Amino acid sequence: MDLTHILQLLGGLGLFLFGMKLMGDGLELVAGSKLRSLLEKLTSNPLLGVVVTGAIQSSSATTVMVVGFLNAGLLKLEQAVYVIMGANIGTTVTSFLIGLKISYLAPIAVFAGIMLLMITKKK
């Protein structure tokens, strides 16, 4: 590892930390009591991290958002730990499921999804 790699690493780390600070400050400015109460309700369940990671498909993005919420004072440390652990567990479960050879179930899942879309009513 030469000097160029070290400088690039430090520059990337600096940009990451700057982005975290900027996001935290922005969240602090726009966050009202409604967002705080919403996050309080959503993070009362430790399994939320698994759901969030499944929705956005990135435990890293989930972790960055949670740290931003933590820095802005929107989450407590215990809530942040639950969500981050759930995100990492969700990523592990996703990797495990990908490793299984269950591609023959895909057409069944697609059919079930289409049937659910057709029989449910939209508001």
Summary of the structure (lengths in Angstrom):
residues: 123
radius of gyration: 19.2
end to end distance: 58.1
largest distance: 61.4
contacts: 298
relative contact order: 0.11
helix: 81%
strand: 0%
